[in-house]
Amino acid sequence: MSFVENKNKLSVELTDIEVDVSEMINIKEAKVVYVNGAGKLVNNRSEYGCSTNIRLNDIPLVQINSPYCQTCSSVLASGYGIENADCEELKKIQKEINSNFISLEESIKTIEPLLKLFETGFYLIADAECYPTDGEKNFYWDISNKLKDYSATALVFSHEYGDDYYVFGQPVYLYPTQTTDCYNKERVDYYIEKFKNSDNDEPRAIVYNFGEFINFVIDGHHKACASALLGKPLKCLLIIKGESYRDYYKKNYLRFLGREIEGDKISDKYRKLAKIERNNPAKSVDIEEGCVNKREWEEEYIESVKKFPDLIKYATIVNDLVYEKMEITDDLMEYYLKKFDRESQRKVRIIIHNLEFSDKKKAQEFIIKYARASLKHKISNALKVLMYEFLVKIKDNPEIEQVFIDYIVQNEDINDPILKIIDSYWEK
């Protein structure tokens, strides 16, 4: 049935609209749905658009104060706890969403009651992996309840390795909405055991993107805790709201975090639905101080997320995988094992980042060889950190231990930051 015939009936329909998400490296698969929604989970903008409350059943979950400048970050404040929104639809899907993952389409069917709470419009639903951190090496649930600047809310301009580039629209970090009163260690332990014995069928968290790199958690706070302690990315159902707009030439577009689809390429069935949307200003409610975080987090949580890439490193990984595409062959890797000039080091960084995502075993073999070969050459600290942080995660490996010993023996700088990384290998 079409939505035109049932415009007053709450519904979710899987569309045939295709979005190229190949540049969002944390997304495995994505579908676009059209929601005829109740508007109970809403992005409630102030009159001038810079202040936003994301609410569920009128309970503020997050407050966002955004500048008009795209390169400037926003300040966030926690809300009043999603568990206080008394959301029957969320309770209804708990059993199914906490069961093993079957497919993205099955998951979309499962979360239909939740999706019907959103504002009417197009949404991208993706099977994605996110990090349980804010992009600044902080555990995702360990937040300030007062307004605080978050770099992950803006696009990134980086020159970390001497290269200048912008990276944007990469929804990979997390922000909580549930108060820590709900924290249950037994639930975390349950998911730790479940995730240890899962491959790709582990239950997904549900997260909603509200700009650039950061998403708030609708469901799955304990799953995120378990993934942090395991040092594994959290598998999520990621929801991204589509934006309709018209350009200077009066051409219509549908956009998901910068990924655009021309209106003319959308089938007739959905084209009339992708009309220009106007956000009606509503009375905003300022949150001077939320109440999400009420506990001192254990050191194991604080330290667990430091192994995940921070915002600058992740932007570099995206740049290397998306904008610096390279066909990596055995001959190419052998060639760069003998080259140590600045440009060659840049190529080695790209090789390592690609192999980290595609073939960790081959990445390990290449890094060990390059670490040995580079001992008698001067290479950048950034590249050394990348290599040794990778190797230090692989325990009980005599070959890696010998690489570390060789580095220590040949090192003459007691303040070398790599020594601290190596030392952590033997820490319990």
Number of C-alpha atoms within 10 A of each C-alpha: 6 9 18 11 8 11 12 11 12 17 19 23 17 16 15 13 17 13 16 12 17 11 15 18 17 21 22 13 14 20 19 22 21 23 22 23 22 17 17 19 21 19 21 23 21 19 14 8 16 13 20 24 27 20 21 23 16 13 19 28 29 27 27 24 21 19 15 11 9 14 15 16 20 23 18 25 25 28 28 22 23 24 19 14 16 12 15 10 15 19 13 14 15 14 9 13 20 16 12 14 16 12 11 17 14 10 19 20 13 17 20 17 20 20 28 22 23 20 18 22 19 27 24 21 26 24 22 24 22 25 27 32 29 27 27 18 18 19 25 25 26 20 19 16 20 17 19 15 16 16 21 27 28 22 21 24 15 18 12 13 15 9 9 9 14 13 20 21 21 24 29 29 28 27 25 30 25 26 22 19 13 12 14 11 11 10 14 19 16 13 20 20 12 17 20 13 11 11 8 12 15 21 24 25 24 21 28 21 22 19 19 23 27 27 25 22 26 19 25 22 27 21 26 31 26 27 23 27 18 16 17 20 21 27 25 27 27 26 24 22 22 22 20 21 17 15 8 6 6 8 11 19 23 22 21 20 21 13 15 15 18 13 21 11 11 18 12 10 13 18 17 12 16 20 17 14 13 9 12 10 12 14 10 15 14 16 21 12 15 21 19 26 21 13 12 9 13 8 8 11 18 19 14 21 28 17 14 20 17 20 22 19 15 19 23 27 23 21 19 20 19 15 13 11 12 14 7 13 10 9 9 14 17 13 11 16 20 12 17 19 13 14 10 15 19 17 19 22 21 21 24 26 21 22 18 16 13 11 11 15 11 14 21 19 12 20 23 19 15 20 21 15 14 16 14 10 10 10 14 14 13 12 17 17 14 16 21 21 17 17 23 18 12 12 11 10 10 9 10 21 18 13 18 23 12 14 19 17 8 10 14 9 10 10 9 12 12 21 16 11 16 20 12 12 19 11 6 4
